[in-house]
Each structure stands twice: as C-alpha cells, then as structure tokens.
C-alpha cells in the first residue's frame, strides 16, 4: 500500500494518506483560480485512500462555496490548502501540500474555458533554479 505524508506551511498540521490516487487534475475553473491565487489548482483524487491527521486536526477548517460543489480545507494559522473528504467520500488532496513525491502525472487540464489569459505560453518564459538573478 502506498503511503504519502503531508503538512501545512507552518507545520501545525501534518497528515498521512494510505492508498492510491485515482486521478490528478489541473483545474482552471474560476473558483480554483480564486482559492489558489494562481492559474490553476493541482488536485489528486481517490475513492479509496484513507486520510489520517497526525497533528493539528483542530487547526483544519473548511469552506464550501454556496450553491456549488467547490470545497476547500485549509490551516487556520497559515492558510495552506489541505486534504478534504466532504464530497461524498471522495478524498481530494492538493498536490502541493504533500511532502512525499507523487509518481502520478496529471491526467488532464480541466475547465480550460475559464483559463486565465496570462496562462498562455508559460513554457516559453525564462526558467531559474532559484530566485531570478
């Protein structure tokens, strides 16, 4: 069985996920743009993996956008995105909160009709291993 570990930015919350991910999507919908502050969200999905909070479970809070299925869990101290299980047992894990490597590559970009205009041709931009020099 695959085990992944993760945590929030401030280290208050840590967790373990036991099991495999079924899918990995890069979502470009306007809701994901708003809650990540970026061009897209990168979320892993599993119907069978189990989430176990190792520390800081009381620091985890959630928000569901009224009238939608859009849901986000996060650390109340640092705001880091965290796993959520509120969508009918479906485990949704923001890929960036994992401390262990994920071997699964994204399956697809979704909701491209809402894609940010500045998200075009990002591969052509200069690349740096650290901060720009």
Secondary structure as UniProt FT lines:
FT   STRAND          3..7
FT   TURN            9..10
FT   STRAND          14..18
FT   STRAND          23..27
FT   HELIX           30..36
FT   STRAND          41..46
FT   STRAND          50..55
FT   HELIX           57..59
FT   STRAND          60..64
FT   TURN            66..67
FT   STRAND          71..75
FT   TURN            76..78
FT   STRAND          81..82
FT   STRAND          84..87
FT   TURN            88..89
FT   STRAND          90..94
FT   HELIX           95..97
FT   STRAND          108..110
FT   HELIX           112..114
FT   HELIX           117..119
FT   TURN            120..121
FT   HELIX           122..124
//
